[in-house]
Amino acid sequence: MPSGVIFRLLLYCSLLDSTVEIASKMNSISLMLIKNEFCYGVFLSTMKWNCLSMAGKLYDQLCERKFGKHVMKLSVAMCTYNGAQYIEEQLQSIHNQTVPISEIVISDDGSTDSTVPIIQEYAKQTPFPIRVLVNHDSLGVGQNFSRCIQECTGDLIFTCDQDDIWQPDKVEVFSRLFYQYPNCDLAFSDLTLISEDGKETGRNMWQDLGFISSKLDGSENAFEQLIQRNVVTGAAMVFRSSLAKIACPVPHGFIHDEWIALVASLTGTILTIKAPMVKYRIHQAQQIGSASGLLGEWRHARKLMNRNYFENRITRAQAIVQFIQTHKDILCNPRYIHWPSGILSHAHAVAAIHHSWLLRWPLIFRELITGRYFRYDHGLKSVIRDSLL
């Protein structure tokens, strides 16, 4: 199909109605047309990206007209490590979004396979820049994402794993939400669980976690829920750059998604999207899925129980306390100012419980009657954990 026909079709669509929905339909139409194998081969590449660029600009203009906000730049922060098997499929799913992103920043943590060359080759065919940062010394997941996020220049940052698959309208759905709710600092969605070979398992992440989004969505008590258990998955998380500025660098002991979600719950508003926006690939080494159910949780807890685990809990508690004390003026709920002593005391108590049989039962009783198990931990599950493990 000649480029002139595509141009006229897009122009006609843009005149139908000045709504974000029409703009997104334009992107879908352009994607459908430019993927048509009957397009002239000589013009295919040029036509494809020109159409996406034009549709993206029109989408931005309509968003600005409808919501009265400046057009947001959209960044993807992706971390990689020996991900050659799936990386191209993930990049393709980002590439095929109904609303195009502005940039991808990739931080590779020292891959020894062909991950980086695959990315560099793929970058030659994208209309948006792909920047690749290579760590000479391994940083680990949390610190690698922290570095990657800080390198992003967008107004919205989409954190991204190397081996998942985005739904085609993920960027559209999230960006529309942030346009509509300017007070939203972070949003996350459910995820569809898929096998290593990409087949759907019939399960969703929130289903496995037993998570009910209405309890957290826009809640003033989000911090109280997230300090007990993190339910925010980085692969389906999007946040404003203003949040990144106060949340990064991510403290040692935390994974990026958990920490950034905690900071958002302390200082702003978190919203949820019930529809799964990501196909989340499950590997043998991952805990998600295998740790579902009481038996799975029990096995997972036993695996974690060691001296480093309890020392890490204290380190994490200290980071939360320091953040609260440093950012008192921007806390969304003033009563959190009084939480630091309890958070730190409980972390030290749990560590002492597992270091001394003599102190175990008095400390468990104390943490139980003071309510700290229910305020800073997993409630009765944690009581059972500390009693039996």
C-alpha positions as CSV (number, residue, x, y, z in Angstrom):
1,M,0.0,0.0,0.0
2,P,1.6,3.4,-1.0
3,S,2.6,5.7,1.7
4,G,0.3,8.4,0.4
5,V,-2.7,6.2,1.1
6,I,-1.6,5.6,4.6
7,F,-1.0,9.3,5.2
8,R,-4.5,10.2,3.9
9,L,-6.0,7.5,6.1
10,L,-4.2,8.7,9.2
11,L,-5.1,12.3,8.4
12,Y,-8.8,11.3,7.9
13,C,-8.8,9.5,11.2
14,S,-7.3,12.5,13.0
15,L,-10.3,14.6,11.8
16,L,-12.9,12.3,13.0
17,D,-12.8,13.2,16.7
18,S,-10.2,14.9,18.9
19,T,-10.0,12.1,21.5
20,V,-7.2,9.9,22.8
21,E,-9.2,6.9,21.7
22,I,-9.2,7.9,18.0
23,A,-5.4,8.6,18.3
24,S,-4.8,5.2,19.6
25,K,-6.9,3.6,16.9
26,M,-4.8,5.5,14.4
27,N,-1.7,3.9,15.8
28,S,-3.3,0.5,15.6
29,I,-4.3,1.1,12.0
30,S,-0.9,2.3,11.1
31,L,0.7,-0.8,12.7
32,M,-1.7,-3.1,10.9
33,L,-1.0,-1.4,7.5
34,I,2.7,-1.1,7.8
35,K,3.1,-4.8,8.7
36,N,1.2,-5.8,5.6
37,E,3.5,-8.0,3.6
38,F,2.1,-6.5,0.4
39,C,3.7,-3.1,1.1
40,Y,6.4,-2.1,-1.3
41,G,9.6,-3.8,0.0
42,V,11.7,-0.8,-0.9
43,F,9.7,1.6,1.2
44,L,8.7,-0.7,4.0
45,S,11.1,0.4,6.6
46,T,10.8,4.1,5.9
47,M,7.0,4.0,5.7
48,K,6.8,2.0,8.9
49,W,8.6,4.4,11.1
50,N,7.3,7.6,9.4
51,C,3.8,6.4,10.1
52,L,4.4,5.5,13.7
53,S,6.2,8.8,14.3
54,M,3.3,10.8,12.7
55,A,0.6,8.8,14.6
56,G,2.6,9.2,17.8
57,K,2.8,13.0,17.4
58,L,-0.9,13.2,16.7
59,Y,-1.6,11.2,19.8
60,D,0.5,13.6,21.8
61,Q,-1.3,16.6,20.4
62,L,-4.7,15.1,21.2
63,C,-3.6,14.2,24.8
64,E,-2.4,17.7,25.3
65,R,-5.7,19.1,23.9
66,K,-7.9,16.8,26.0
67,F,-6.1,16.9,29.3
68,G,-4.4,20.3,29.1
69,K,-1.0,18.9,30.0
70,H,2.3,19.0,28.4
71,V,3.2,16.0,26.3
72,M,5.0,13.4,28.4
73,K,8.2,11.8,27.3
74,L,8.1,8.0,27.9
75,S,11.2,6.1,28.9
76,V,11.8,2.4,29.3
77,A,14.3,1.2,31.8
78,M,15.4,-2.3,31.1
79,C,18.1,-4.4,32.8
80,T,19.7,-7.4,31.1
81,Y,22.0,-10.3,32.1
82,N,22.5,-13.2,29.7
83,G,19.1,-12.7,28.2
84,A,19.9,-13.5,24.6
85,Q,17.2,-16.2,24.3
86,Y,14.2,-13.8,24.9
87,I,15.5,-10.2,24.5
88,E,14.5,-9.7,20.9
89,E,10.9,-10.8,21.6
90,Q,10.7,-8.3,24.4
91,L,12.1,-5.5,22.3
92,Q,9.6,-6.3,19.6
93,S,6.7,-6.1,22.0
94,I,7.9,-2.6,23.0
95,H,8.4,-1.7,19.4
96,N,4.8,-2.7,18.5
97,Q,3.0,-0.5,21.0
98,T,-0.1,1.4,19.9
99,V,1.5,4.5,21.4
100,P,5.3,4.7,20.7
101,I,7.8,5.2,23.5
102,S,10.5,7.9,23.4
103,E,13.6,5.9,24.5
104,I,14.9,2.7,25.9
105,V,17.7,2.7,28.3
106,I,19.3,-0.7,28.9
107,S,21.8,-1.5,31.6
108,D,23.6,-4.8,31.0
109,D,25.1,-6.4,34.1
110,G,28.0,-8.1,32.4
111,S,26.3,-10.6,30.1
112,T,28.6,-13.3,28.7
113,D,26.2,-14.3,25.9
114,S,25.1,-12.4,22.8
115,T,22.6,-10.2,24.7
116,V,24.4,-6.9,24.0
117,P,25.1,-7.5,20.2
118,I,21.4,-8.5,19.7
119,I,20.3,-5.3,21.3
120,Q,22.8,-3.2,19.3
121,E,21.6,-4.8,16.0
122,Y,18.0,-4.3,16.9
123,A,18.6,-0.7,17.7
124,K,19.4,0.0,14.1
125,Q,15.8,-0.5,13.0
126,T,13.9,1.5,15.7
127,P,12.6,5.0,15.4
128,F,13.5,5.7,19.0
129,P,16.9,5.7,20.6
130,I,18.2,2.6,22.5
131,R,21.1,3.4,24.8
132,V,23.1,0.5,26.2
133,L,25.1,0.8,29.4
134,V,27.5,-2.1,30.2
135,N,28.6,-2.7,33.7
136,H,32.2,-3.9,34.0
137,D,31.5,-5.0,37.6
138,S,28.2,-6.8,38.4
139,L,25.8,-4.5,40.3
140,G,23.0,-7.0,41.0
141,V,19.4,-6.5,40.2
142,G,18.5,-3.7,42.5
143,Q,21.5,-1.5,41.9
144,N,21.5,-2.2,38.2
145,F,17.9,-1.0,37.9
146,S,18.7,2.0,40.1
147,R,21.5,3.0,37.7
148,C,19.3,2.4,34.7
149,I,16.4,4.5,36.1
150,Q,18.7,7.4,36.9
151,E,19.8,7.5,33.2
152,C,16.3,7.8,31.9
153,T,15.2,11.3,30.6
154,G,11.4,10.7,30.3
155,D,8.5,12.1,32.4
156,L,7.2,8.5,32.8
157,I,9.5,5.5,33.4
158,F,8.5,2.0,32.5
159,T,10.7,-0.6,34.3
160,C,11.1,-3.7,32.2
161,D,12.5,-7.2,32.5
162,Q,14.5,-8.8,29.6
163,D,12.3,-11.8,29.0
164,D,8.7,-10.8,29.2
165,I,6.2,-9.6,26.6
166,W,4.2,-6.4,26.7
167,Q,0.6,-6.3,25.6
168,P,0.3,-4.0,22.5
169,D,-1.6,-1.3,24.4
170,K,0.4,-1.2,27.6
171,V,2.0,2.2,27.0
172,E,-1.3,3.6,25.8
173,V,-3.2,2.4,28.9
174,F,-0.6,3.6,31.4
175,S,0.1,7.0,29.7
176,R,-3.7,7.7,29.6
177,L,-4.0,7.0,33.3
178,F,-1.2,9.4,34.2
179,Y,-2.7,12.1,32.0
180,Q,-6.1,11.6,33.6
181,Y,-4.8,11.5,37.2
182,P,-2.0,14.1,37.6
183,N,-1.7,13.2,41.3
184,C,-0.8,9.6,40.6
185,D,2.9,8.9,41.2
186,L,3.1,5.2,40.5
187,A,0.8,2.7,38.8
188,F,1.1,-1.0,38.3
189,S,-1.0,-3.7,36.6
190,D,-1.7,-7.4,36.9
191,L,0.4,-9.8,34.8
192,T,-0.4,-13.0,32.8
193,L,1.9,-15.8,33.8
194,I,3.5,-17.7,30.9
195,S,5.8,-20.7,30.7
196,E,9.4,-20.5,29.5
197,D,8.3,-21.3,25.9
198,G,5.7,-18.5,26.0
199,K,2.6,-20.5,26.6
200,E,-0.1,-19.0,28.9
201,T,-0.5,-21.0,32.2
202,G,-4.1,-19.8,32.8
203,R,-2.9,-17.9,35.9
204,N,-2.3,-14.3,36.7
205,M,0.1,-12.8,39.1
206,W,-2.5,-11.2,41.4
207,Q,-4.4,-14.4,41.5
208,D,-1.3,-16.3,42.7
209,L,-0.5,-13.6,45.3
210,G,-4.1,-13.4,46.5
211,F,-4.0,-9.6,45.9
212,I,-7.2,-7.5,45.8
213,S,-6.3,-4.3,44.0
214,S,-9.2,-2.3,45.5
215,K,-7.6,-2.5,48.9
216,L,-4.5,-0.6,47.6
217,D,-5.8,1.5,44.7
218,G,-5.5,5.1,45.7
219,S,-5.4,4.1,49.4
220,E,-4.0,6.5,52.0
221,N,-2.8,3.4,53.9
222,A,-0.8,1.9,51.0
223,F,2.4,2.1,52.9
224,E,1.0,0.0,55.7
225,Q,0.1,-2.7,53.2
226,L,3.3,-2.6,51.2
227,I,5.6,-2.7,54.3
228,Q,3.9,-6.0,55.2
229,R,4.2,-7.5,51.7
230,N,5.3,-6.1,48.3
231,V,2.8,-6.8,45.6
232,V,4.2,-4.4,43.0
233,T,6.1,-6.2,40.2
234,G,8.6,-4.1,38.4
235,A,7.8,-5.6,35.0
236,A,4.3,-4.0,35.3
237,M,5.2,-0.8,37.1
238,V,5.3,2.8,35.8
239,F,6.1,5.9,37.7
240,R,6.9,9.6,37.3
241,S,10.4,10.8,37.0
242,S,9.7,13.1,40.0
243,L,9.3,9.9,42.1
244,A,12.5,8.5,40.7
245,K,14.4,11.6,41.9
246,I,13.6,11.0,45.5
247,A,13.6,7.2,45.4
248,C,16.9,6.7,43.7
249,P,19.5,5.5,44.3
250,V,17.8,2.4,45.6
251,P,19.3,1.4,49.1
252,H,21.2,-1.9,49.4
253,G,19.0,-4.7,50.5
254,F,16.0,-3.7,48.3
255,I,14.9,-4.7,44.9
256,H,14.0,-1.6,42.8
257,D,10.2,-2.3,42.5
258,E,9.7,-2.8,46.2
259,W,11.7,0.3,47.3
260,I,10.1,2.6,44.7
261,A,6.6,1.4,45.6
262,L,7.3,2.0,49.3
263,V,8.5,5.6,48.6
264,A,5.5,6.2,46.4
265,S,3.2,5.0,49.2
266,L,4.9,7.3,51.7
267,T,4.9,10.4,49.6
268,G,2.1,10.1,47.0
269,T,-0.6,8.1,45.3
270,I,-0.5,4.6,43.8
271,L,-3.1,3.4,41.3
272,T,-3.7,-0.1,39.9
273,I,-4.8,-1.4,36.5
274,K,-6.7,-4.7,36.7
275,A,-6.1,-5.8,33.2
276,P,-2.8,-7.7,32.7
277,M,-0.5,-5.5,30.7
278,V,2.5,-7.9,30.6
279,K,3.1,-11.6,29.9
280,Y,5.4,-12.5,32.7
281,R,7.7,-15.5,31.9
282,I,8.2,-18.0,34.7
283,H,11.6,-19.7,35.0
284,Q,12.7,-22.6,37.2
285,A,14.9,-20.3,39.3
286,Q,12.1,-17.9,40.0
287,Q,10.0,-18.0,43.2
288,I,6.8,-16.6,41.8
289,G,4.4,-19.3,41.0
290,S,6.3,-22.0,42.9
291,A,5.7,-20.2,46.1
292,S,2.0,-20.0,45.8
293,G,-0.2,-21.6,48.4
294,L,0.6,-22.2,52.1
295,L,3.0,-25.1,51.4
296,G,4.9,-23.0,48.8
297,E,5.1,-20.1,51.1
298,W,6.4,-22.4,53.9
299,R,9.2,-23.8,51.7
300,H,10.1,-20.3,50.5
301,A,10.3,-19.1,54.0
302,R,12.6,-22.0,55.1
303,K,14.9,-21.2,52.1
304,L,15.2,-17.6,53.1
305,M,15.9,-18.2,56.8
306,N,19.6,-17.5,57.4
307,R,21.7,-15.0,59.2
308,N,22.0,-12.8,56.1
309,Y,18.2,-12.6,55.8
310,F,17.8,-11.1,59.3
311,E,20.8,-8.8,58.9
312,N,19.2,-7.6,55.6
313,R,15.9,-7.0,57.4
314,I,17.7,-4.6,59.8
315,T,19.4,-2.9,56.9
316,R,16.1,-2.5,55.1
317,A,14.4,-1.1,58.2
318,Q,17.2,1.4,58.6
319,A,16.7,2.6,55.0
320,I,13.0,3.1,55.5
321,V,13.6,4.9,58.8
322,Q,16.2,7.2,57.2
323,F,13.9,8.0,54.4
324,I,11.0,8.9,56.7
325,Q,13.1,11.1,58.8
326,T,14.7,12.8,55.8
327,H,11.4,13.5,54.0
328,K,9.1,14.4,56.8
329,D,7.8,17.5,54.9
330,I,6.5,15.5,51.9
331,L,4.9,12.5,53.7
332,C,1.3,11.9,52.5
333,N,0.3,10.8,56.0
334,P,1.8,12.7,58.9
335,R,1.4,9.8,61.3
336,Y,4.2,7.9,59.5
337,I,6.6,10.3,61.2
338,H,6.1,8.3,64.4
339,W,6.7,4.9,62.8
340,P,10.5,4.7,62.6
341,S,11.2,3.4,66.1
342,G,8.6,0.6,65.7
343,I,9.9,-0.5,62.3
344,L,13.5,-0.7,63.5
345,S,12.6,-2.3,66.9
346,H,10.6,-5.1,65.2
347,A,13.5,-5.8,62.7
348,H,15.9,-6.2,65.6
349,A,13.5,-8.3,67.6
350,V,12.9,-10.8,64.7
351,A,16.7,-11.1,64.3
352,A,17.2,-11.8,68.0
353,I,14.4,-14.4,67.9
354,H,16.3,-16.5,65.5
355,H,19.6,-16.0,67.2
356,S,18.6,-17.1,70.7
357,W,16.2,-19.8,71.7
358,L,16.2,-18.3,75.2
359,L,14.8,-15.0,74.0
360,R,12.5,-16.5,71.3
361,W,9.2,-16.8,73.2
362,P,9.4,-13.6,75.3
363,L,10.2,-11.6,72.1
364,I,7.4,-13.2,70.1
365,F,5.0,-12.5,72.9
366,R,6.2,-8.8,73.1
367,E,5.9,-8.3,69.3
368,L,2.5,-9.9,69.3
369,I,0.9,-7.8,72.1
370,T,2.4,-4.6,70.8
371,G,0.8,-5.3,67.4
372,R,4.1,-5.0,65.5
373,Y,3.6,-8.4,63.8
374,F,0.5,-7.0,62.2
375,R,1.8,-3.5,61.5
376,Y,5.3,-4.2,60.1
377,D,5.1,-7.9,59.2
378,H,2.8,-10.6,57.8
379,G,0.6,-11.0,60.9
380,L,0.0,-14.5,62.2
381,K,2.0,-16.0,59.3
382,S,5.1,-14.2,60.8
383,V,4.2,-15.4,64.3
384,I,4.1,-19.0,63.0
385,R,7.4,-18.4,61.0
386,D,9.2,-17.2,64.1
387,S,7.8,-19.9,66.3
388,L,8.6,-22.9,64.1
389,L,11.5,-22.0,61.8
